[in-house]
Amino acid sequence: MARPKLKEHRRGQLIKLLSEEKQIIQRNAYIGCVTQAAMNGVREFVIMRQTGHKTIATLRRYIRSGEIFRENAAAGLGI
């Protein structure tokens, strides 16, 4: 049995949603990387050189509270 084709506008919406989800995942990974580097004691100017940030203020918007990484449900799973 052949699968029905998605209507073109539905297909476009699905592609847009998947693209947005990918961008969110990439951004979260980026924020996590910057936050972990800061938690590990990497100096801000070193992180800025890697990320391309021009000001410390902008960089600091990407550094999250370390507690969300230390105290989370996944930590208890041993992953």
N, C-alpha and C positions, 0 to 999 in steps of 0.2 A: 504494500500500500504506500503510495507516494505521500510525503509530508506536504502539508499545505504551505505555500510560500507566505512569508510575512509581507504584509502590505508595506510599501516603500517607506511611508512615514513612520511606521512602527519600527522598521529596521533601523532607520536613522536615529530614532529615539534610543533604541537599545545600544547602538554603537556609541552615542553620546554619553549614556550612563556608564558604560564600561570604561570609556576614556576618562571620565571624571573620577571613577573609583580608582583607577590606576594612578591618577595624579594625587589623590588623597593618600594612597598607600606609599607612594614615593615621598611625599611631604612628611608623613609620619616617620618614615625611616630616616630621613634627613634630620628631623628634629631629634630623634632618638640618638643618632650618631653625634650630633653637636652636644647634646646633653650629657651623654656618656663620656665624651672627651673632657668636658668641663668637670664632671664628677671625678674623673681620673687625674685631675690636676694639670691638664694641658693648659698652658697659658692662653689667654684670650687672643693675643696677637697671632699666635701660631694657628689657632682655629680659624681666625679671620683670613690668614694667608691661604688656607686650604679652601674655605668656603667662598672667598671673594667678597666678604662684607667689607664695607668702607669705614663703618663706625662701630664702636663698641655697643652703642645703644641698639643698633639694628641687630647685632649678633645676640645680645642678651634677650631679645624677644623670642629667640629660638631655643633658649636654654630653659628647660622645664624643671620643676621641683623634682629632685632625685627620688623622693618618696614614691612616686608613681612607678618607678622602676624597681625599687627595693621591696616595697610592700604591695604585691599584687597577687591575684589568684593563680596566675601561671607559675609563679615562683614555687608554689607548693607542689607543682606537678613534676618537678625535676627535669624540666625541659631546658 
